[in-house]
C-alpha cells in the first residue's frame, strides 16, 4: 500500500514564493500542496475546509499577519501542524508565534533540501526550529530564573512524560510507551506544565532542549 501524501497548505502573500514552494514540495514523494492562500483570511477558510496535515505560514503579510492568522486558526479549532516560514529572526516574533501555538519556526533562506527534511520531521510531531534560532528560542521561552536544573520540581514519571513530549510523541503514544492510560498521561502533562510555569507542550519541550544543552 502506498504511503499517503502529507497534505500541506501554503499561506503567504508572495505569489512567486508560493509557486516555488508548491513546485518544490510536490516534487517530493509523500508531500502534496493541497491549497494556497495569499492572505490570512483566505488561509483560515482554506484550513477549515481542507483540514491539511500541515500549514506553512508566512509571518509578515499585508492585512492580517501571521500571528493573527495563527491565533484565529487555533481559536477555530484547527489542529493542523503549523510551521512558520519567514525572514524574521527577531526574538519577539519567535516567542509570539510559539506562544500562539506554532509547531515550528523556519527561515526562508534555508536550503530547499533542509526545508523538506524539516517538513517531514514536523509531520511526525516533532518541534522544528531553524538551527540558527534554537538558542534564541530556548532563552525566550524560559528565562533562567535560578541556578540548577528546573526539571527537579517534577516527579520521575512526569520527567519521563516530558522527555517523550520533547521527542514529539502524542499522548496516545506516550501512554503506550509507559504502559499507562491516556487519561493518566493527560494528568501528568497538566501537572508538569503547571509546575514548570509554562503554557504549552512546546514550551515544556524547549526546557528539555535547554537543559540538555546546559548540561553538555
N, C-alpha and C positions, 0 to 999 in steps of 0.2 A: 504494500500500500504506500502510495506517495505521501511524503510528509506535507501536511497542509501549509499553505503560504501564511506568513505573518503579514497581516493587513495593516498598512500604515497610512495615516492621514497627515498631509503636509499643510501647515498653517503659516504662511509667510507672504508679506506684501510685495516681494520682488519676483515677478513672473519668470525672469530668466533663471534665477536661482531655483525656483520650484521645478522648472523644466529640467534643469541639470540634475537635481536631486532625484526626480522621478526616474530619469533615464538610468542613473547610477544604481538606484535601488531595484528597479525592475529587471536589470540585467543580472542581479544576484539571485541564485537559486534559493527558493524558500521565502523570498521577500516580494511584496507586491504593494504598490501605492494604490489604495482603494479610493482616494479622493484628495482634492486640493482646494484650498481656500486662500483668498488674497487678503482677508481681514478677519478680525476676531469674531465678529458677529456671525459671519458665514461659517467660520470654523466650528463654533459651538453647535450650530444647527446640523452641520455635517457629522460631527462627533456623535450627536444624539441619534441621528438617522442611521449611520453606518456601523456604529459600535466597533471601531477599529481596535486592534490589539495594542497599537502604539501611536502616539501623536508626536510629530516633530514640530515644535512650536518656536517661532521667532519671538524675540523679546521686544525689540524696538519697532513696532508697527504704527502706522498712522491711525488715528482714531483710537480704537480700543487696543491698548498694548497687550503684550504677552502676559503680564502679571494679572491684569483684569480678566483676560480671557481664561487663564488658568483657574482663577478663583470661581468664575462662573461655571466652568466645566465641573469642578469638584462640587459646587453647590447644587448643580443639576444631577448629581449622582453618576457622572461619567467616571468609570473606574479603569479606563484605558491607562496604560503606562504613558506618562508624558515626559518627554525629554526636550529640554530647552536647547535650541541650536542658534547661537547668537555670536556677535562680535564683541560683546561686552564682557570685560574681565573685572568689572567693578565689584568689590566685595559686597556692597549693599545689594546689588542686583542678584548675586549668587544667593545671599541669605534670604531675600524676599521670595525668590522663586521656590526654594526648597521648603520654606515655611508655609507656602501656599499649596504645597502638595506635589511638587515636581519630583520625578524619579531619576532625573539625570540632568547634567549641565555640560554641554559640549560647545567648543568654539568652531566657528565656520571655516577657519583657516587650517583645520586639521586635515591630515591626509585622507583621501577618499576611502582607501582600504581600511584605515583605522576607524572611520565613521561606521562602516558596515559591521566591523567587529563589535563596536560598542552597541549598535542597534540590536544585534543578536544577543549580546550579554544582557541588555535591558529586558529583552523578551523573556529571559529565564528568571526574571525577578531581581536581578542584581542592580545595585545603585551604580550608575555610570557617571563619572566626572572626568573632565579633561585633566590629564596628569599635571598640567601647569596650574591647576586650581585646587588640587587636593589639599594642600596645606592651608590655603586660604579658607576653604570650606570648613576644615576641622577647627580652625581658630575662631571662625564666625559662629558656628552653631553651638559651640560650648566653650566660652572663655574659661581659662583655668582660674578657678576660684580658690584653690587650695593646693598645697603640695601633696604628693602621693596619688594613689590610684582612686579615682572617683567611683570605680566599679565596686569598691569594697563594701558599699552600702547594700549590695544585692546578696540574696541567698545564693547558694551554689546552683540550685535549679534555675533561678532567674538568670544567672550568668550563662548557663547552658542555652537557655532560650534566646538570650541576647546575641550570643555568638552565631546561632543559626539564623537569626534575623539578619545579621550582618552578611551572612552568606547568601542572602536573597530568598530564604525559604518562607513560604506562606504558612499560616497556622496549621493547616491540614498536614503539610509535610513535616513540620516540627513535631506535631503530635505523634506521627508515625515513627519518626526518628527517636523520640524519647520514650515511646510506648506509654503515652498518657493521652487523655481525651482532648479533643479540640477545645472543649469548654475550659479545661484546666489551663491550656496554653493561653487562652484569652485572658484568664485571670492573672497569670504570670506577666503577660505583656502589659496589662493595665497597671499592675503594681510597680513594675520596673520603670515604666515611663514616669510614674508619679515620683518614685524615689530619686530618679536622675534629674527631675525637673525639666523634662523635655516633652514636646507635644506630639511627636510623631516617631514612627519606626525609623525613618530616615535619620533623624537627629540622633536617635539612640545608636544606630549603626555607625555613625560617624565617631561616636565616643570609642567604639571598639577599634576603629582605624587609628584614631588619635592615640589611644592608649598603647597600641602595639608599636606605633612609630616612636613614641617617647621611651618605651622600654628597650628599643633596639640599640 
